[in-house]
C-alpha cells in the first residue's frame, strides 16, 4: 500500500486549481485528495528531475523533497529547463525549489543539498509515499533501490543517454522485481551524458513519463508499469516493453534476503 499523510478534503481554491484533473472519472476528488496526501522524494535534479518535478508539483502532490549536491553549470542549460543563465554556479536544489514554489505555492517543497549515502537513504525513504530516481549512475540507483526495498516504498526509475531512455516502476511489495533484479544483468555504465551526449527532449520525455507513473501510483489511477521496462528510441520514435521477472536469488529482494 502507498503511504498517505494528513488526508484532507479539497478546499475551494484547490478544487479550482485541479479542476481539469477532477473532471477525469478515474481520478476525481478521491484521487486528487490522495495526491495531496502524498510525499515524494526526488533524487537527482538534472535533466530527468527538471522534467518530472514541475508536473508533480503542478498536479498537486502534497510535498516534494529534492536531493542533489550539484551546482548549475552552463552545459546543464541545454536540457535542465528549471534553470536560467543567471543561475550558473548556484545550487540546483535551491534554484529548482524557487521555480517550483512559484509554480504552486501550496505544495511543500524541501531541499537536501547533499549526496545521499546508504545511511541517509535508510532514514529518509520510510518517510515518503514514493521515490523518483532521476540520478545518472548505477551505484546511486542501486542504493536508492535497496532503501526502497527495505522500506517497501514504491520506486519509479528513469535513465537517458544519447537518443535512448528507459523507465521502470517497482511496487516493492515483495511480489515483483526490484531494480537490482535488472541492474545485476549489466555492469556499471562508464559513459555519462558528459562523454556520450544527450538530445535535450529525450530527458523531457523520460522525466514526464516518470511523473506520470508516480501520479498513477499515488492517485491509484490506471495500471502502473510494475514488472515492465519501457525503452524509448528517440531516433525512430518507438517504444519497446520488456517484462521484468523477480530473481529469487537477488541479493536485495530475493527469497534469501527476505527470510533474514
N, C-alpha and C positions, 0 to 999 in steps of 0.2 A: 504494500500500500504506500502511495506517495504521502509524505507528511504534509499536514496543513497547520497553519499557525494563525491564531486570532481570527477565526472565521466570522465575518460580519456581513450583513446585507449591504447592498449598494446604496449610497445616498443619491440625491437628485443630480448633483453635478457629475458623479461617476456614471450614472445611467445615461446622461447626455454624451459624455466623452466616449463611452464604449458602445454607443447605440448601434453602430454598424455591426458589431460583433454580437450584440444581444439579439439582433434580427435573425441570427443563424440558429435554427431549431436545435442543432446538435450541441450548441454551446449554451445559449440562453442565459438567464440570470445565475443558474446553478454553476455553470462552467466559469462565468466571469468572477463570481464570488470565490470560486476555488483558486483562480489565478491570483486574485488579490490576497489570498491567504497563504500564498506560496513564497518561499525564499530560495533564491538561486545563487549558486557560486559559479562565477565565470572565471576560469583561469586562462590568462593569455589575452592581452589587449592589442594584438597585432591585427592582421587583415581579417581573420575569422571573427575575432572578438568585436572588432569595429562594425562588422556587418550584422552579427547576431544581436548584440546588446540593444541597439535602437529599437528593433522590432519587439524585443521582450519588454522594454520599458514602455513603449507606445501602446502595447497590447494590455498593459495593466497587471503585470506581476507585482506582488506586494513589495518585495525588496530584492535588490541585487547587490552582490559583493564582487568587486573587480579586483583581481590579483595579478600583478605584474611588477617586476622590479626594473623595467627598462625605461629609458627616456626616448624622446622623439627625435628621429634623425631625418634629414632631408629625403633620403631614399625611401622612407616609410610613406611619404605623402602620395606616392603613386597608387596605393591600394588601401591605406588605413584612413578611411574617409571621415573619421571623427576629428582629425587633427588638421591644423592650418599652418601656413608658413610661419606665422608669428609664434607658434607653439614649439618650434625646434629647440631642443635642449631641455624641455620641460618633462615632468613625469607623465607617462602615458595614462596611468590610472587617474591622476588628478585632473588632467585635461578632459579625459573621457567622462569622468563623473560630472564635471561642469556642463559639458554638452548635453549629457543625458538628463540632468536635473532641469535644464532649460526646456527640454522636450516634454517632461512630465514631472511637475513639482510635487505630485502626490506620492511618488514612489520613493521608498527608502533606498538610497544609494550609498554604499560603503566602499572603502578602498583599502587594499593591502599592498603597499609598495614594497614588495619583497618577493623573493623566490621561495616558494613553499617547500619545506622539507617534508620527509615522511612523517615526522612527529607533528608538524603543523597540520598536515592534511588529516591525520588521525584525530586530532582535536576538533578541526573545523567541520569536516564533511558531515558528521552526525547532526549538525545544527541546521542542515539545509534540506529542502524538498527535492532538489535536483542539482546536478553538476554539469556544466558545459566545459568540455576540454577543447580549448582553442589554442593549445600550445603547438610547438613546432619541432619537438624531438621525442624520441621513443622513451627515453628514461623518464621524462615528465609524464608522458601518457600512461606508462606502466605504474608509476607511483600514484597517480590520481585514480586509476582503475582499482588498485589494491585497497585504497581507502574507501572507495565506494562499495566494493565487495564486502568489506568488513562491517560497514555501517548500513548495508542494504539500501543504499541511496541510488536512484536511477542516474545513469550517465549517458550523455549524448556527446559522441566523439566526432571530430572533424579534422581533416587534413587536406592540404592543397599544395601543389608544386607544378611548375611549368604550365601545362594545359590540362592537368588532371586534378581531380578532387575525390574525396570519399567521405561518407557519413555512415555512422552506425549508432544504434541506441541499445542500451543494455538495462534490463529491469533490475538486476542484482537481487532478485528474489529467490535465487538458488536453483531455479529450474531451467535456466538458459545459459548461454555462453557469456563470458566476460571478455574484456578487451584482450587480456593476456592469452586467452584461447586462440585469438587471431594473431597477436604480435609475436608469439613464440615460433610462428612459422617462418618469420623472416628476421634478419639481423638488423642492427642499427643502421639507419639510412645516413650516410655521411654527408650527402648534399642537402643544403638548405636553400631557401629562396635566394640567399646572397650569392651562392655558387651556381645554382641551376636556373634561377629566374622564375618568374610567375606572371601570368597575364592578369591584370588587375581585376576584371569582373569575375574571375574564377573563385577568388576568395569570397566575393559577394554572393555568388550562387550557393556555395557550400555553407557559409555562415547563415544565410537566410533559411536554408533547409534545417540547419541545427536549431534555429529559433522556432521553426515550425514544429519540429519534433518535440521540443521542450513544451510548447504550448499545448500540443495534443496530449502529452503525458500529464501535465499539470491540470489541464482542464477536463481530462477524461473524455477526449473527443477523438473519434476515429480509431484507427489502428496504428499504434506506434510501430516503428521498424525494428522491433525486437527480433533478434536472431537473423537479421539481414544486414548485408554490407552493400551499400549503394556506391557505385563507381561512376564518375562523370568524366566524359571525354569532351573537352571544350572544342577541339578541332572538328569533331563530327556532330557535336550537339547531342550525343547519345548517352543514355544511362544504361548501366548493366547492374543486375542484382544477383547476389550470391547468398546462399543460406549459410549461416554460421552454426556449427554444432558445438555443444558443450563438450570439452575434453575432460573426461573423468579423471585423467592424470594431471590436470592443470595444477601447477604449484600454488595458484592463487585461489581458485574457486572449486577445485576438484574434490572428489569424494574423500580423499585422504586429508585434505585441508579442512573440509567441513567437519570431519569427525574429531578434529583436535579441540 
